[in-house]
């Protein structure tokens, strides 16, 4: 009987309730919501900044106006001789101005602000 008492007095360890294992979700959800709100706010401010920095285009100049302008380089190319003799070709090459080929690209970059 003494043995029975000893075995009955010894309690088997009972696992504690899972209350300690469950963590509250409130702080995690709150943190995620705050991060989402900050991201949306940042995108809104960035979009507003981009819309104010949009360059304006001068609508007064049309394609027809540009095409109607006289270009000295084109005029010089039209006035070249059609001869295939070496001296005529050399004369045409010497008359052709190749120094400012990229000047128009520089003007376009300046207008676009690049």
Residue pairs with C-beta under 8 A, 6 or more apart in sequence:
55 112
55 113
73 97
76 95
76 96
76 97
77 96
80 92
80 95
80 96
81 88
81 91
81 92
83 89
